[in-house]
């Protein structure tokens, strides 16, 4: 089978390797190199680096709707395109070019969490499981019929980076074990629109911690946005990124009369903050302009002390 792989970030690498091992990959499409770092030097996507290592041709179109990408695919006589986290919506003309269609590996159990950030939103909503859905692509946003769904559990401490690694390997399993059936005549099942939910891109408004929320909600927000972009709050005049937490919900006896955001315990490695319901333990945080540190070092450095109020001026 002559195939093309569409993908850009690191999560797509195991699936690319699996496709390369099971088909003739005649090209890899990823987004253009982007400026990165303080010097704004061009940095190539992770998928490009891996594709070149595998000896594969890389195509990085600036646009996907001007006909150039379609002509490139036609020149490759592609039977199938496999897509994972490419980062752009493909037009119908491109979807129609591979003779057996374009299949997407989406990091949720569709129709839940359609959109750009399914991993982050599954965690922020407190889901206990997620997975990879193999779907036939159409012009909608993750709306096509689904061939297969493979699930994985989500632990209470797993963050977005850890979950992405698990799902990346699960996507590779889907390529190795399910792709052939999907291309060989297996019938795809239409999604139930009544069960659809959305996972929009993460913006600055999603990163700010509101300490009036419960410890459970705040913990899910922190792990859903870790390691990047992280959640933010303020400590006096400093901006603070909260990177790792544990929650103690009200039901476990953690109800407190302290104000939301107030530091209740700051001793040893125990850093506990009151919330709207329950306590939140901060395990790792980063003061603006400094490196990330564990709670013990932050307490020893007198960054935190009992009675301080996080987010007080927000």
C-alpha positions as CSV (number, residue, x, y, z in Angstrom):
1,X,0.0,0.0,0.0
2,X,1.3,3.4,-1.0
3,X,0.6,5.8,1.9
4,X,1.3,9.3,3.0
5,X,1.5,10.3,6.7
6,X,0.3,13.7,7.9
7,X,1.5,14.8,11.4
8,X,3.5,17.5,13.1
9,X,4.3,17.1,16.9
10,X,6.0,14.4,18.9
11,X,2.8,12.5,19.7
12,X,2.7,11.4,16.0
13,X,6.1,9.7,15.9
14,X,5.1,6.1,17.0
15,X,2.3,6.1,14.4
16,X,4.6,7.3,11.7
17,X,7.1,4.5,12.6
18,X,4.3,1.9,12.6
19,X,3.0,3.1,9.2
20,X,6.6,3.0,7.8
21,X,6.9,-0.6,9.0
22,X,3.6,-1.8,7.5
23,X,3.3,0.1,4.2
24,X,5.2,2.0,1.6
25,X,5.3,5.5,2.9
26,X,5.9,7.7,-0.2
27,X,5.8,11.0,1.7
28,X,5.3,12.8,5.0
29,X,3.4,16.1,5.3
30,X,3.9,18.3,8.3
31,X,3.6,22.0,9.1
32,X,6.5,24.4,8.1
33,X,9.5,25.0,10.3
34,X,8.7,27.7,12.9
35,X,10.8,30.3,14.8
36,X,11.6,29.1,18.3
37,X,13.5,30.2,21.4
38,X,15.0,33.5,22.3
39,X,16.9,33.7,19.1
40,X,13.8,32.8,17.0
41,X,15.9,30.4,14.9
42,X,13.9,28.1,12.7
43,X,13.0,24.8,14.4
44,X,11.7,21.8,12.4
45,X,8.7,19.8,13.7
46,X,9.4,16.5,15.4
47,X,7.7,14.6,12.6
48,X,10.1,16.1,10.0
49,X,13.1,15.1,12.0
50,X,11.9,11.5,12.3
51,X,10.8,11.3,8.7
52,X,14.3,12.4,7.5
53,X,15.9,9.9,9.8
54,X,13.8,7.2,8.2
55,X,14.8,8.4,4.7
56,X,11.3,9.7,3.8
57,X,10.4,12.6,1.6
58,X,9.0,15.5,3.6
59,X,6.5,18.1,2.3
60,X,5.7,21.2,4.2
61,X,3.0,23.2,2.4
62,X,2.4,26.8,3.5
63,X,-1.3,26.4,2.5
64,X,-3.6,23.4,2.1
65,X,-6.4,24.9,0.0
66,X,-4.5,26.4,-3.0
67,X,-4.3,23.1,-4.9
68,X,-0.6,22.5,-4.5
69,X,-1.0,19.8,-1.8
70,X,-3.6,18.0,-3.9
71,X,-1.3,18.0,-7.0
72,X,1.6,16.7,-4.8
73,X,-0.5,13.8,-3.5
74,X,-1.7,13.0,-7.1
75,X,1.9,12.8,-8.2
76,X,2.6,10.2,-5.5
77,X,-0.3,8.0,-6.6
78,X,-1.3,7.6,-3.0
79,X,-3.7,4.9,-1.9
80,X,-4.1,6.0,1.7
81,X,-3.3,9.0,3.9
82,X,-3.0,8.6,7.7
83,X,-3.3,11.7,9.8
84,X,-2.4,12.3,13.5
85,X,-2.1,15.9,14.9
86,X,-1.3,17.5,11.6
87,X,-2.8,20.8,12.8
88,X,-4.8,21.9,9.8
89,X,-8.2,21.0,8.4
90,X,-7.8,19.4,5.0
91,X,-10.2,20.5,2.2
92,X,-12.4,18.0,0.4
93,X,-10.2,18.0,-2.7
94,X,-7.2,16.7,-0.6
95,X,-9.4,14.2,1.2
96,X,-10.6,12.8,-2.1
97,X,-7.1,12.3,-3.6
98,X,-6.0,9.0,-2.0
99,X,-7.9,6.2,-3.6
100,X,-8.8,4.6,-0.3
101,X,-9.3,7.9,1.5
102,X,-7.8,9.8,4.5
103,X,-8.0,8.2,7.9
104,X,-7.5,10.2,11.1
105,X,-6.1,9.0,14.5
106,X,-7.9,11.2,17.0
107,X,-6.9,11.2,20.6
108,X,-10.3,10.8,22.2
109,X,-13.2,8.4,22.2
110,X,-15.3,10.1,19.5
111,X,-17.7,11.8,19.4
112,X,-16.4,13.1,22.8
113,X,-13.8,15.9,22.6
114,X,-13.7,16.8,19.0
115,X,-11.2,19.5,18.2
116,X,-7.6,20.7,18.8
117,X,-7.0,19.7,22.4
118,X,-8.7,16.4,23.3
119,X,-6.1,15.3,25.7
120,X,-6.1,18.5,27.7
121,X,-9.9,18.7,28.0
122,X,-10.4,15.0,28.9
123,X,-8.1,15.6,31.9
124,X,-9.6,19.0,32.8
125,X,-13.1,17.4,32.8
126,X,-11.9,14.6,35.1
127,X,-12.4,11.7,32.6
128,X,-11.4,8.3,33.9
129,X,-10.7,6.9,30.4
130,X,-9.9,8.1,26.9
131,X,-8.4,6.5,23.8
132,X,-7.7,6.6,20.1
133,X,-10.4,6.7,17.5
134,X,-9.6,5.7,13.9
135,X,-12.1,7.6,11.7
136,X,-12.7,8.3,8.0
137,X,-12.1,12.0,7.5
138,X,-14.6,14.4,6.1
139,X,-14.6,18.2,5.9
140,X,-16.1,18.6,9.4
141,X,-14.0,18.8,12.5
142,X,-13.6,15.2,13.6
143,X,-17.1,14.4,12.5
144,X,-16.4,11.4,10.2
145,X,-17.5,7.8,10.8
146,X,-15.4,5.7,13.1
147,X,-13.8,2.3,12.3
148,X,-12.4,1.5,15.7
149,X,-11.9,2.9,19.2
150,X,-9.2,1.7,21.6
151,X,-9.4,2.8,25.2
152,X,-6.9,3.5,27.9
153,X,-7.5,4.4,31.6
154,X,-6.6,7.8,33.1
155,X,-5.1,7.8,36.6
156,X,-5.8,10.6,39.0
157,X,-2.2,11.8,38.8
158,X,-1.6,11.5,35.1
159,X,-0.8,14.8,33.3
160,X,-1.2,15.8,29.7
161,X,2.4,14.9,28.8
162,X,2.1,11.5,30.3
163,X,-1.2,10.8,28.7
164,X,0.0,12.0,25.3
165,X,2.9,9.4,25.5
166,X,0.4,6.6,26.3
167,X,-1.9,7.6,23.5
168,X,1.0,7.9,21.0
169,X,1.8,4.3,21.5
170,X,-1.8,3.3,21.4
171,X,-2.1,5.1,18.0
172,X,0.8,3.0,16.7
173,X,-1.1,-0.1,17.8
174,X,-4.1,1.0,15.9
175,X,-2.0,1.5,12.8
176,X,-0.4,-2.0,13.1
177,X,-3.6,-3.9,14.0
178,X,-6.7,-1.9,12.8
179,X,-5.7,0.0,9.7
180,X,-5.7,-2.9,7.3
181,X,-9.3,-3.9,8.2
182,X,-10.5,-0.3,7.8
183,X,-9.0,-0.1,4.3
184,X,-10.1,-3.6,3.4
185,X,-13.9,-3.0,3.5
186,X,-14.7,-2.7,7.2
187,X,-17.8,-0.5,7.7
188,X,-17.3,2.7,9.6
189,X,-20.0,3.6,12.2
190,X,-21.5,7.1,12.1
191,X,-20.9,9.2,15.2
192,X,-23.9,10.0,17.5
193,X,-24.2,13.8,17.2
194,X,-26.2,13.9,20.5
195,X,-23.1,12.7,22.4
196,X,-20.7,15.1,20.8
197,X,-18.5,17.4,22.9
198,X,-15.7,19.8,22.0
199,X,-12.1,20.4,22.9
200,X,-11.2,23.9,21.6
201,X,-7.6,25.2,21.5
202,X,-6.1,26.1,24.8
203,X,-5.9,29.9,25.3
204,X,-4.7,32.1,28.2
205,X,-8.2,32.2,29.7
206,X,-7.9,28.4,30.3
207,X,-4.6,28.7,32.2
208,X,-5.6,31.0,35.1
209,X,-6.5,29.3,38.4
210,X,-9.6,30.4,40.2
211,X,-9.1,29.4,43.8
212,X,-12.9,29.5,44.4
213,X,-13.2,26.3,42.4
214,X,-12.9,23.0,44.2
215,X,-9.6,21.2,44.8
216,X,-10.7,18.5,42.4
217,X,-11.4,20.9,39.6
218,X,-8.1,22.8,40.1
219,X,-6.1,19.6,40.3
220,X,-7.6,18.5,37.0
221,X,-6.9,21.9,35.4
222,X,-3.3,21.7,36.5
223,X,-2.6,18.2,35.2
224,X,-4.6,18.9,32.0
225,X,-2.2,21.8,31.2
226,X,1.1,20.2,32.4
227,X,3.8,20.3,31.4
228,X,2.9,23.1,28.9
229,X,1.5,25.7,29.0
230,X,1.0,25.2,32.7
231,X,-1.5,26.9,34.9
232,X,-0.9,30.4,36.3
233,X,-1.8,32.4,39.4
234,X,-0.2,35.2,41.4
235,X,1.7,35.4,44.7
236,X,1.9,38.9,45.9
237,X,3.5,40.7,42.9
238,X,4.9,37.6,41.3
239,X,3.4,35.5,38.5
240,X,3.4,31.8,39.4
241,X,3.1,28.7,37.3
242,X,1.6,25.7,39.1
243,X,3.0,22.5,37.5
244,X,2.1,19.6,39.7
245,X,-0.5,19.1,42.5
246,X,-2.4,16.6,44.5
247,X,-6.0,17.2,45.7
248,X,-7.7,16.5,49.0
249,X,-11.4,16.9,48.4
250,X,-13.9,18.1,51.0
251,X,-15.4,14.6,51.3
252,X,-12.1,13.4,52.8
253,X,-12.4,15.8,55.7
254,X,-10.4,18.7,54.2
255,X,-13.1,21.3,54.6
256,X,-11.6,24.6,55.9
257,X,-12.6,28.0,57.0
258,X,-9.6,29.6,55.2
259,X,-10.1,31.9,52.3
260,X,-9.7,30.3,48.8
261,X,-6.1,30.7,47.7
262,X,-4.7,31.0,51.3
263,X,-1.6,29.0,52.1
264,X,-2.6,26.7,55.0
265,X,0.5,24.6,55.4
266,X,4.1,25.4,54.4
267,X,6.4,23.0,56.2
268,X,9.0,20.6,54.9
269,X,7.6,19.4,51.5
270,X,4.0,20.0,52.6
271,X,2.5,22.9,50.8
272,X,-1.3,23.1,51.0
273,X,-3.6,25.8,49.7
274,X,-7.3,26.3,50.5
275,X,-9.8,26.2,47.7
276,X,-13.5,26.7,47.4
277,X,-13.9,23.1,48.5
278,X,-11.0,21.0,49.8
279,X,-7.3,21.6,49.9
280,X,-4.8,21.5,47.0
281,X,-1.2,20.4,47.6
282,X,1.3,22.1,45.4
283,X,4.2,19.7,44.5
284,X,6.0,21.8,41.9
285,X,5.8,25.4,40.8
286,X,7.7,28.1,39.0
287,X,8.1,31.7,39.9
288,X,8.2,33.9,36.9
289,X,11.8,34.3,35.6
290,X,13.0,31.3,37.8
291,X,13.3,27.6,37.2
292,X,10.6,25.1,38.3
293,X,11.2,23.8,41.8
294,X,9.7,21.2,44.1
295,X,7.6,22.4,47.1
296,X,10.4,21.8,49.6
297,X,12.8,24.1,47.8
298,X,10.1,26.8,47.4
299,X,9.4,26.7,51.1
300,X,13.1,26.7,52.1
301,X,13.6,29.6,49.8
302,X,10.8,31.5,51.6
303,X,8.7,31.8,48.5
304,X,5.8,30.5,50.4
305,X,4.6,31.0,54.0
306,X,1.5,30.3,55.9
307,X,-1.2,33.0,55.5
308,X,-0.2,34.2,52.0
309,X,-2.9,34.4,49.5
310,X,-2.5,33.1,45.9
311,X,-4.4,35.0,43.3
312,X,-5.5,37.7,45.8
313,X,-5.5,40.6,43.3
314,X,-7.1,38.6,40.5
